[in-house]
Amino acid sequence: MTFLRVYLGESDHCSHEPAYKKIVKLCYDKGIKGVTVLKGIMGFGEKHHVHRVDFFTLSEDLPIIIEVIDEKEKILDLIEDIKKCDFDGLVVYWDVNTIRINKEAH
């Protein structure tokens, strides 16, 4: 199995829609096993622009992390589609070992 993580901002877009929504749709259409979108409360990237939410500041560009897991071939194919999106972000991936937890097996 391969784990993919995409770092981007809430305001990043791809094909006139939020990039995180576009990536989730790509995952769904490709039959990816699992995807989760996480919204951060603070962060910065290569340009060192701090994005945060607090009492006095409401950022409209909070950090977003998308986590995806599936077979390596599917992840590599997904990365090619993500590359077609035009946003400043970072994509990292690595091979992982997985253990399925099933509540009915206990």
Secondary structure, DSSP 8 states (H G I E B T S, - for coil): -EEEEEEEETT-EETTEEHHHHHHHHHHHTT-SEEEEEE-SEE--TT---EEB-SS-B-SS-EEEEEEEE-HHHHHHHHHHHHTS----EEEEEE-------GGG-
